[in-house]
Amino acid sequence: MPWYAWLILILAIGSIVGGLMMLRDTAKKLPLTEEQLKRIHERNAEQDAKDAEER
C-alpha cells in the first residue's frame, strides 16, 4: 500500500478512537430519586417475569 493510504487509515482509526474517548469522558450519570429507581427495578422485574413466561 502506498504511504498516503496508510496515512488515511491511521487518521480514520485515530478519529474513531478519539471520538469514543471523548464520548466516554463526557458521559454523565442520571441523577435519579429513590422512587424513580424503585419504579425502574419493578418494571425490570415485571419484564423479566414476562420474558421467562414467554420461553
C-alpha positions in Angstrom: 0.0 0.0 0.0 1.2 3.5 -0.8 2.2 5.8 2.1 -0.9 8.0 1.7 -3.2 5.0 2.1 -1.5 4.3 5.4 -1.9 7.9 6.4 -5.6 7.9 5.7 -6.0 4.6 7.5 -4.2 5.9 10.6 -6.2 9.2 10.5 -9.5 7.2 10.3 -8.6 4.9 13.2 -7.4 7.9 15.3 -10.6 9.8 14.6 -12.8 6.8 15.7 -10.7 6.2 18.9 -10.7 9.9 19.7 -14.4 10.2 19.3 -15.0 7.2 21.5 -12.7 8.5 24.2 -14.4 11.9 24.1 -17.8 10.3 24.4 -16.7 8.3 27.4 -15.3 11.4 29.1 -18.5 13.4 28.6 -20.9 10.7 29.7 -22.7 11.6 32.9 -24.9 9.5 35.3 -28.5 10.5 35.5 -29.5 11.7 38.9 -32.5 9.6 39.9 -34.5 9.7 43.1 -35.1 6.6 45.2 -38.7 6.5 44.0 -37.6 6.5 40.3 -35.0 3.8 40.9 -37.7 1.7 42.7 -40.1 2.0 39.7 -37.3 1.1 37.3 -36.4 -2.0 39.3 -40.1 -3.0 39.5 -40.5 -2.6 35.7 -37.4 -4.7 35.1 -38.7 -7.4 37.3 -42.0 -7.4 35.5 -40.3 -7.6 32.1 -38.0 -10.4 33.3 -41.1 -12.3 34.5 -42.9 -11.8 31.2 -39.8 -12.9 29.3 -39.4 -16.1 31.4 -43.1 -16.8 30.9 -42.8 -16.5 27.1 -39.9 -19.0 26.9 
